[in-house]
Amino acid sequence: MTFGVRQFELALMHRMRDLAAARVEDALKAMGATRAELRQAHTQWTAMAHSARAPKGRRAFLAALGPPAYEGERRVGSLTCDVARWALPSWPGLRFEVLSGPGGEVWNQWFVRPGGGRALPFAELTPWSCVVADVGAGFPGASHIEGAAPHHWTVGFAHEGTHYRARFVYGLHQRLDRADDDS
């Protein structure tokens, strides 16, 4: 079975179900996909990551997604990493970005907005509409917090005197919680 863009999107959605199960269910219906197909895509992506024969690092993304829409370099401190970005049909206007090191090892993978974060009004912080950089751009003093699971990320910020936690999976906004509701 081949692994392409559709399967990759489903593999991403498998992890997104952790925080936005209803949104993922809606996306599956729109794609004409089943929960079984979602699980199979996740299983296949995970198996490829652990297979001795499957491509690794950046090459795995190239094999699944084809040539990136954008390639470049970015300096992060004293390191230079390669940047590759792909457009995915389920998230128009955003790009899936892979940052990799000199040997092709993946340092980070997440959704970004081309051109950088855009300051969105609070009312527009809706699931699957924004990325980590958007919250940072829109809410000065936002703090980044590692998520509770792989590929999860949280950004804490205040709006009109109330503290919030924006929850992300692969850098894509999934849910907004009041900070005082945290457990």
Solvent accessible surface area in square Angstrom, and as a share of the most:
residue,aa,sasa,rsa
1,M,168,0.75
2,T,119,0.69
3,F,19,0.08
4,G,21,0.21
5,V,53,0.30
6,R,87,0.32
7,Q,36,0.16
8,F,1,0.00
9,E,4,0.02
10,L,0,0.00
11,A,7,0.05
12,L,4,0.02
13,M,0,0.00
14,H,42,0.19
15,R,61,0.22
16,M,0,0.00
17,R,82,0.30
18,D,75,0.39
19,L,33,0.16
20,A,11,0.09
21,A,56,0.43
22,A,77,0.59
23,R,86,0.31
24,V,0,0.00
25,E,45,0.20
26,D,77,0.40
27,A,8,0.06
28,L,6,0.03
29,K,154,0.65
30,A,94,0.73
31,M,42,0.19
32,G,61,0.58
33,A,12,0.09
34,T,82,0.47
35,R,136,0.50
36,A,60,0.46
37,E,50,0.23
38,L,0,0.00
39,R,118,0.43
40,Q,81,0.36
41,A,2,0.01
42,H,56,0.25
43,T,78,0.45
44,Q,27,0.12
45,W,45,0.16
46,T,53,0.31
47,A,58,0.45
48,M,42,0.19
49,A,57,0.45
50,H,150,0.67
51,S,38,0.25
52,A,108,0.84
53,R,227,0.83
54,A,18,0.14
55,P,46,0.29
56,K,87,0.37
57,G,22,0.21
58,R,43,0.16
59,R,151,0.55
60,A,14,0.11
61,F,7,0.03
62,L,53,0.26
63,A,67,0.52
64,A,7,0.06
65,L,18,0.09
66,G,24,0.23
67,P,121,0.76
68,P,20,0.12
69,A,81,0.63
70,Y,100,0.38
71,E,105,0.47
72,G,26,0.25
73,E,128,0.57
74,R,82,0.30
75,R,156,0.57
76,V,78,0.45
77,G,70,0.67
78,S,96,0.62
79,L,101,0.50
80,T,52,0.30
81,C,1,0.01
82,D,52,0.27
83,V,4,0.02
84,A,0,0.00
85,R,43,0.16
86,W,8,0.03
87,A,57,0.44
88,L,5,0.03
89,P,100,0.63
90,S,32,0.20
91,W,5,0.02
92,P,111,0.70
93,G,46,0.44
94,L,7,0.03
95,R,66,0.24
96,F,0,0.00
97,E,1,0.00
98,V,0,0.00
99,L,18,0.09
100,S,0,0.00
101,G,1,0.01
102,P,121,0.76
103,G,72,0.70
104,G,21,0.20
105,E,79,0.36
106,V,46,0.26
107,W,104,0.36
108,N,53,0.27
109,Q,36,0.16
110,W,65,0.23
111,F,3,0.01
112,V,23,0.13
113,R,30,0.11
114,P,60,0.38
115,G,88,0.85
116,G,40,0.39
117,G,33,0.32
118,R,125,0.45
119,A,66,0.51
120,L,12,0.06
121,P,77,0.48
122,F,56,0.23
123,A,89,0.69
124,E,85,0.38
125,L,10,0.05
126,T,65,0.38
127,P,62,0.39
128,W,20,0.07
129,S,43,0.28
130,C,0,0.00
131,V,1,0.01
132,V,6,0.03
133,A,52,0.40
134,D,1,0.00
135,V,0,0.00
136,G,31,0.30
137,A,52,0.40
138,G,21,0.20
139,F,16,0.07
140,P,129,0.81
141,G,78,0.75
142,A,23,0.18
143,S,56,0.36
144,H,100,0.45
145,I,67,0.34
146,E,141,0.63
147,G,16,0.16
148,A,111,0.86
149,A,33,0.26
150,P,83,0.52
151,H,78,0.35
152,H,20,0.09
153,W,80,0.28
154,T,6,0.04
155,V,0,0.00
156,G,3,0.03
157,F,8,0.03
158,A,53,0.41
159,H,47,0.21
160,E,154,0.69
161,G,73,0.70
162,T,31,0.18
163,H,112,0.50
164,Y,30,0.12
165,R,60,0.22
166,A,0,0.00
167,R,47,0.17
168,F,0,0.00
169,V,0,0.00
170,Y,19,0.07
171,G,2,0.02
172,L,0,0.00
173,H,0,0.00
174,Q,3,0.01
175,R,95,0.35
176,L,53,0.26
177,D,30,0.16
178,R,113,0.41
179,A,18,0.14
180,D,104,0.54
181,D,100,0.52
182,D,60,0.31
183,S,160,1.03
